[in-house]
Amino acid sequence: MTMTASILDRLSTEYPLQPEVIASFRENGHVMLPELCNLAEVDEVRSVLNGAVARLNTEVRPLEERDTYGKAFLQIMNLWVNDKAVQKFVLAKRFAKVAAELMGVEAVRLYHDQALYKEGGGGHTPWHQDQYYWPLDTVNTVTMWMPLVDVPIEMGALTFASGSHKSGFMGSIEISDRSQSEYDMLVKEKGYPVRNQVMKAGDATFHSGWTLHCAPGNAGTTTREVMTIIYYADGVNILPVLDNKNRENDLDSWFPGVKIGEPALSRLNPLLYSR
Ligand SMILES: O=C(O)CCC(=O)C(=O)O
């Protein structure tokens, strides 16, 4: 499957951000941008992504044989390196520019992408912080989360603890039953407002690396098809010390050949936008 030149052109057009949208992102640690892709764009991108996910997925166990993390979604990472058509979507300037403007940085690089397909009957995504997994020495990281189908709450709507990013690191807790129970208590204790983000296909949320988030299970029978792209500010380094195995694994996977303390730069991290 190939993407047409017209889709490519449309994905490099700009999505203007009002100052209050940027302010809301910085205050809450997340924001929803309606129609970041229009329906024609979603249709084309969706067929390309569904094809790539079907080809690259290696999870064949029935849901009941998986642990909590495994039940949450089919997770297929860095599709852009395996599929030229997906590459056009993941490297699109429209999204990267939004990421740079929300973070208030000059330029952004790709960390990696991931398809997060929550199957019908799939489990909840426990509360977690993404940046616990990442070896990056910065707070300037952001994930774009775009559903390719409409996502009501009961299909696994992304859910944020607003303002939680301001606390930064909250604990060395992997996505698990433990992260769900401990962070659930913390969210209540701290009184963070909880936002279940209902979305239409082509809308997108952006959330900071330290924002606590989770999602309910998919109570429906069809898959919640979501594509995510993770960005970080150009010029950051790998942390001087990696304090957990996940960060070590991420360094190996997403920064091949790069060592701790060095600039976060490898062949897998193209510059996607520069002001
Ligand atoms: O899609 C989900 O259920 C969770 C998404 C997530 O954790 C993320 O994109 O960082």
The ligand as an SDF file (V2000), in Angstrom:
LIG
                    3D

 10  9  0  0  0  0  0  0  0  0999 V2000
   -3.4850    3.8850   24.8420 O   0  0  0  0  0  0  0  0  0  0  0  0
   -3.4970    3.6750   26.0430 C   0  0  0  0  0  0  0  0  0  0  0  0
   -4.3760    2.9840   26.5790 O   0  0  0  0  0  0  0  0  0  0  0  0
   -2.4260    4.2640   26.9040 C   0  0  0  0  0  0  0  0  0  0  0  0
   -1.5640    5.1980   26.1250 C   0  0  0  0  0  0  0  0  0  0  0  0
   -0.3020    5.5780   26.7940 C   0  0  0  0  0  0  0  0  0  0  0  0
    0.0020    5.1560   27.8730 O   0  0  0  0  0  0  0  0  0  0  0  0
    0.5670    6.5240   26.1060 C   0  0  0  0  0  0  0  0  0  0  0  0
    0.3660    6.8320   24.9280 O   0  0  0  0  0  0  0  0  0  0  0  0
    1.5240    7.0160   26.7450 O   0  0  0  0  0  0  0  0  0  0  0  0
  1  2  2  0
  2  3  1  0
  2  4  1  0
  4  5  1  0
  5  6  1  0
  6  7  2  0
  6  8  1  0
  8  9  2  0
  8 10  1  0
M  END
$$$$
